[in-house]
Amino acid sequence: MDEADRLCNRVAIIDHGKIIALDTPQNLKDGIGGDVVTIRSPEPAAIVAALAGPWITRMEQHNDEVVVSLQNAEQHISTIVTQLNTQQVPIESIAIHKPTLEDVFLSFTGKTIREEEADHKTNMRMHQRMVRH
């Protein structure tokens, strides 16, 4: 995805054989808005339940992580940690970054690229087994 971000003038996000987004890498990333905070916890559902604020534009749970989109993450990180600590939600890690094409893919498909690749490999293995029998 880094190569696509650096080298491509336009990027298409394809999900289940359909183009669901097509634009410049920057426009796709700007469409997510603001910053991305990724919080890893053994209790990701508790993160979703504990976090609230008008500054949160989107929140998605994926496995043991919660991805929070918001404006000015640096200004809100202490509030996030305080809200989670108040609710006694364990935090393994927190990372702040600007949106990437991986975040765009996750936003549009609900899956990370690694999950998508794993699903594709599983489907190929099942298809091969069916063909052999």
C-alpha positions as CSV (number, residue, x, y, z in Angstrom):
1,M,0.0,0.0,0.0
2,D,2.9,2.4,0.6
3,E,4.0,1.9,-2.9
4,A,0.5,2.7,-4.2
5,D,0.4,5.8,-2.1
6,R,3.8,7.0,-3.4
7,L,3.5,6.0,-7.0
8,C,-0.1,6.0,-8.1
9,N,-2.2,8.9,-9.4
10,R,-5.4,7.0,-8.7
11,V,-6.2,4.0,-6.5
12,A,-9.2,1.8,-6.6
13,I,-10.5,-0.1,-3.6
14,I,-12.1,-3.4,-4.7
15,D,-14.3,-5.5,-2.4
16,H,-15.9,-8.8,-3.6
17,G,-15.0,-7.9,-7.2
18,K,-16.6,-4.5,-7.2
19,I,-14.8,-1.1,-7.2
20,I,-16.2,0.7,-4.1
21,A,-13.8,3.7,-4.2
22,L,-11.7,5.3,-6.8
23,D,-9.7,8.5,-6.4
24,T,-6.3,9.9,-5.7
25,P,-4.5,8.4,-2.7
26,Q,-4.7,11.8,-0.9
27,N,-8.4,12.3,-1.6
28,L,-9.1,8.8,-0.3
29,K,-7.1,9.4,2.9
30,D,-8.7,12.9,3.4
31,G,-12.1,11.2,3.1
32,I,-11.5,9.3,6.3
33,G,-10.8,12.6,8.0
34,G,-8.4,13.8,10.6
35,D,-6.2,11.4,12.6
36,V,-6.4,7.7,13.4
37,V,-5.9,6.3,16.9
38,T,-5.5,2.5,17.1
39,I,-6.1,1.0,20.6
40,R,-5.2,-2.6,21.3
41,S,-6.9,-4.3,24.3
42,P,-7.9,-7.8,25.4
43,E,-11.4,-6.2,25.8
44,P,-12.0,-4.2,22.5
45,A,-15.8,-4.2,23.0
46,A,-15.3,-2.4,26.3
47,I,-13.3,0.3,24.5
48,V,-16.2,0.9,22.1
49,A,-18.6,1.1,25.1
50,A,-16.4,3.4,27.1
51,L,-15.4,6.0,24.5
52,A,-17.7,8.9,23.8
53,G,-17.2,12.4,22.5
54,P,-18.3,14.6,19.7
55,W,-14.8,14.7,18.4
56,I,-14.9,11.0,17.4
57,T,-16.0,10.8,13.8
58,R,-15.8,7.0,13.5
59,M,-15.0,4.0,15.6
60,E,-14.6,0.4,14.4
61,Q,-13.6,-2.8,16.2
62,H,-11.4,-5.3,14.4
63,N,-10.2,-8.3,16.4
64,D,-8.3,-7.0,19.5
65,E,-8.1,-3.4,18.2
66,V,-10.4,-0.4,18.0
67,V,-9.7,2.1,15.3
68,V,-10.9,5.6,16.2
69,S,-11.0,8.4,13.6
70,L,-11.0,12.0,15.0
71,Q,-9.7,15.5,14.5
72,N,-6.6,16.6,16.4
73,A,-5.8,13.3,18.1
74,E,-3.0,14.9,20.2
75,Q,-5.5,17.1,21.9
76,H,-7.8,14.1,22.8
77,I,-5.4,11.3,23.7
78,S,-5.5,12.1,27.4
79,T,-9.3,12.1,27.4
80,I,-9.3,8.7,25.7
81,V,-6.9,7.2,28.2
82,T,-8.8,8.8,31.1
83,Q,-12.2,7.5,29.8
84,L,-10.7,4.0,29.4
85,N,-9.0,4.0,32.8
86,T,-12.2,5.3,34.5
87,Q,-14.1,2.3,33.0
88,Q,-11.1,0.0,34.0
89,V,-10.6,-1.1,30.4
90,P,-7.1,-2.6,29.9
91,I,-4.9,-0.9,27.3
92,E,-2.1,-2.9,25.6
93,S,-1.1,-0.1,23.2
94,I,-2.2,3.1,21.7
95,A,-0.9,4.5,18.4
96,I,-1.7,7.8,16.6
97,H,-1.1,8.3,12.9
98,K,-2.4,10.1,9.9
99,P,-4.7,8.0,7.7
100,T,-3.0,5.5,5.3
101,L,-4.4,3.6,2.4
102,E,-4.6,0.6,4.7
103,D,-7.0,2.7,6.9
104,V,-9.0,3.6,3.7
105,F,-9.3,-0.1,2.8
106,L,-10.4,-0.9,6.4
107,S,-12.9,1.9,6.3
108,F,-14.5,0.8,3.0
109,T,-14.4,-2.9,3.5
110,G,-14.4,-3.5,7.2
111,K,-11.3,-5.7,6.9
112,T,-7.6,-5.2,7.0
113,I,-5.7,-6.2,3.9
114,R,-4.1,-9.1,5.9
115,E,-7.6,-10.4,6.8
116,E,-8.6,-10.1,3.1
117,E,-5.5,-12.0,2.0
118,A,-6.1,-14.7,4.6
119,D,-9.7,-15.0,3.4
120,H,-8.5,-15.3,-0.2
121,K,-6.0,-18.0,0.8
122,T,-8.6,-19.9,2.7
123,N,-11.0,-19.7,-0.3
124,M,-8.3,-21.0,-2.6
125,R,-7.5,-23.9,-0.3
126,M,-11.1,-24.9,-0.1
127,H,-11.5,-24.6,-3.9
128,Q,-8.4,-26.9,-4.4
129,R,-9.8,-29.4,-1.9
130,M,-13.2,-29.5,-3.8
131,V,-11.5,-29.9,-7.1
132,R,-9.4,-32.9,-5.8
133,H,-12.4,-34.7,-4.5
